[in-house]
């Protein structure tokens, strides 16, 4: 997923050091999520992450498997974008 196409980062109104993610495309348009803990799994090959739904126009929750997959794709996009930006410096 691509930033500013599929999702956008939006400031968290409660915390200056935290960003929320608004989904712009797909099944969860206008849903706003935020990530919590992100850890490398013990096998060293997977990431485990927590996220919460801050807003959903249709009442989705973090228990929704399709939303979990979407959140994972967004997290991957954020990580890839961060790596790309750091390589360009």
Phi and psi restraints in degrees (value plus and minus 20) as a CYANA .aco file:
   2 UNK   PHI    -134.7   -94.7
   2 UNK   PSI     114.9   154.9
   3 UNK   PHI     -83.2   -43.2
   3 UNK   PSI     120.9   160.9
   4 UNK   PHI      47.1    87.1
   4 UNK   PSI     -13.2    26.8
   5 UNK   PHI    -139.3   -99.3
   5 UNK   PSI     -77.0   -37.0
   6 UNK   PHI    -115.9   -75.9
   6 UNK   PSI     -45.9    -5.9
   7 UNK   PHI    -173.2  -133.2
   7 UNK   PSI     142.3   182.3
   8 UNK   PHI    -158.2  -118.2
   8 UNK   PSI     128.5   168.5
   9 UNK   PHI    -105.0   -65.0
   9 UNK   PSI     113.4   153.4
  10 UNK   PHI    -148.8  -108.8
  10 UNK   PSI     119.6   159.6
  11 UNK   PHI     -80.5   -40.5
  11 UNK   PSI     123.4   163.4
  12 UNK   PHI    -104.4   -64.4
  12 UNK   PSI     104.2   144.2
  13 UNK   PHI     -91.0   -51.0
  13 UNK   PSI     -37.8     2.2
  14 UNK   PHI    -114.3   -74.3
  14 UNK   PSI     -44.8    -4.8
  15 UNK   PHI    -155.1  -115.1
  15 UNK   PSI     104.1   144.1
  16 UNK   PHI     -88.3   -48.3
  16 UNK   PSI     -44.7    -4.7
  17 UNK   PHI    -118.8   -78.8
  17 UNK   PSI      -3.1    36.9
  18 UNK   PHI    -154.3  -114.3
  18 UNK   PSI     122.3   162.3
  19 UNK   PHI    -138.2   -98.2
  19 UNK   PSI     126.7   166.7
  20 UNK   PHI    -122.2   -82.2
  20 UNK   PSI     147.0   187.0
  21 UNK   PHI    -143.8  -103.8
  21 UNK   PSI     103.2   143.2
  22 UNK   PHI    -120.1   -80.1
  22 UNK   PSI     105.9   145.9
  23 UNK   PHI    -102.3   -62.3
  23 UNK   PSI     110.0   150.0
  24 UNK   PHI    -126.0   -86.0
  24 UNK   PSI     -38.5     1.5
  25 UNK   PHI    -154.4  -114.4
  25 UNK   PSI     144.6   184.6
  26 UNK   PHI      66.7   106.7
  26 UNK   PSI    -180.0  -140.0
  27 UNK   PHI     -89.5   -49.5
  27 UNK   PSI     -42.0    -2.0
  28 UNK   PHI    -135.4   -95.4
  28 UNK   PSI      14.5    54.5
  29 UNK   PHI     -73.5   -33.5
  29 UNK   PSI     114.7   154.7
  30 UNK   PHI      53.8    93.8
  30 UNK   PSI     -18.5    21.5
  31 UNK   PHI     -92.9   -52.9
  31 UNK   PSI     117.5   157.5
  32 UNK   PHI    -135.4   -95.4
  32 UNK   PSI     105.7   145.7
  33 UNK   PHI    -143.7  -103.7
  33 UNK   PSI     143.4   183.4
  34 UNK   PHI    -160.0  -120.0
  34 UNK   PSI     123.7   163.7
  35 UNK   PHI    -111.4   -71.4
  35 UNK   PSI     125.2   165.2
  36 UNK   PHI    -125.4   -85.4
  36 UNK   PSI    -143.6  -103.6
  37 UNK   PHI     -90.4   -50.4
  37 UNK   PSI     117.6   157.6
  38 UNK   PHI    -147.6  -107.6
  38 UNK   PSI     102.5   142.5
  39 UNK   PHI    -155.7  -115.7
  39 UNK   PSI     129.0   169.0
  40 UNK   PHI     -99.5   -59.5
  40 UNK   PSI     110.8   150.8
  41 UNK   PHI     -85.8   -45.8
  41 UNK   PSI     141.5   181.5
  42 UNK   PHI     -78.2   -38.2
  42 UNK   PSI     -48.9    -8.9
  43 UNK   PHI     -94.5   -54.5
  43 UNK   PSI     -29.6    10.4
  44 UNK   PHI      54.4    94.4
  44 UNK   PSI     -16.1    23.9
  45 UNK   PHI    -135.2   -95.2
  45 UNK   PSI     -28.6    11.4
  46 UNK   PHI    -150.6  -110.6
  46 UNK   PSI     135.3   175.3
  47 UNK   PHI    -125.3   -85.3
  47 UNK   PSI     118.4   158.4
  48 UNK   PHI    -128.7   -88.7
  48 UNK   PSI     117.4   157.4
  49 UNK   PHI    -165.2  -125.2
  49 UNK   PSI     133.2   173.2
  50 UNK   PHI    -130.4   -90.4
  50 UNK   PSI     124.8   164.8
  51 UNK   PHI    -166.6  -126.6
  51 UNK   PSI     138.6   178.6
  52 UNK   PHI    -148.1  -108.1
  52 UNK   PSI     134.6   174.6
  53 UNK   PHI    -114.9   -74.9
  53 UNK   PSI      94.7   134.7
  54 UNK   PHI    -107.7   -67.7
  54 UNK   PSI     -48.5    -8.5
  55 UNK   PHI    -177.2  -137.2
  55 UNK   PSI     118.0   158.0
  56 UNK   PHI    -164.5  -124.5
  56 UNK   PSI     108.3   148.3
  57 UNK   PHI     -87.0   -47.0
  57 UNK   PSI     -37.1     2.9
  58 UNK   PHI    -140.9  -100.9
  58 UNK   PSI      -6.7    33.3
  59 UNK   PHI      58.1    98.1
  59 UNK   PSI       5.2    45.2
  60 UNK   PHI     -83.6   -43.6
  60 UNK   PSI     133.9   173.9
  61 UNK   PHI    -147.8  -107.8
  61 UNK   PSI     149.4   189.4
  62 UNK   PHI     -89.3   -49.3
  62 UNK   PSI     -26.5    13.5
  63 UNK   PHI     -99.7   -59.7
  63 UNK   PSI     -34.1     5.9
  64 UNK   PHI     -90.2   -50.2
  64 UNK   PSI      96.5   136.5
  65 UNK   PHI     -81.0   -41.0
  65 UNK   PSI     -60.7   -20.7
  66 UNK   PHI     -84.6   -44.6
  66 UNK   PSI     -57.5   -17.5
  67 UNK   PHI     -88.6   -48.6
  67 UNK   PSI     -56.7   -16.7
  68 UNK   PHI     -80.2   -40.2
  68 UNK   PSI     -63.1   -23.1
  69 UNK   PHI     -85.1   -45.1
  69 UNK   PSI     -60.5   -20.5
  70 UNK   PHI     -84.0   -44.0
  70 UNK   PSI     -64.0   -24.0
  71 UNK   PHI     -81.4   -41.4
  71 UNK   PSI     -60.4   -20.4
  72 UNK   PHI     -82.8   -42.8
  72 UNK   PSI     -61.0   -21.0
  73 UNK   PHI     -85.4   -45.4
  73 UNK   PSI     -58.7   -18.7
  74 UNK   PHI     -85.9   -45.9
  74 UNK   PSI     -65.4   -25.4
  75 UNK   PHI     -79.5   -39.5
  75 UNK   PSI     -62.7   -22.7
  76 UNK   PHI     -80.2   -40.2
  76 UNK   PSI     -63.3   -23.3
  77 UNK   PHI     -81.6   -41.6
  77 UNK   PSI     -61.1   -21.1
  78 UNK   PHI     -84.4   -44.4
  78 UNK   PSI     -64.4   -24.4
  79 UNK   PHI     -84.6   -44.6
  79 UNK   PSI     -66.3   -26.3
  80 UNK   PHI     -80.9   -40.9
  80 UNK   PSI     -62.6   -22.6
  81 UNK   PHI     -83.1   -43.1
  81 UNK   PSI     -60.8   -20.8
  82 UNK   PHI     -84.5   -44.5
  82 UNK   PSI     -62.1   -22.1
  83 UNK   PHI     -83.8   -43.8
  83 UNK   PSI     -63.6   -23.6
  84 UNK   PHI     -81.3   -41.3
  84 UNK   PSI     -64.4   -24.4
  85 UNK   PHI     -85.1   -45.1
  85 UNK   PSI     -58.8   -18.8
  86 UNK   PHI     -90.5   -50.5
  86 UNK   PSI     -50.8   -10.8
  87 UNK   PHI     -89.0   -49.0
  87 UNK   PSI     -49.2    -9.2
  88 UNK   PHI     -98.9   -58.9
  88 UNK   PSI     -32.2     7.8
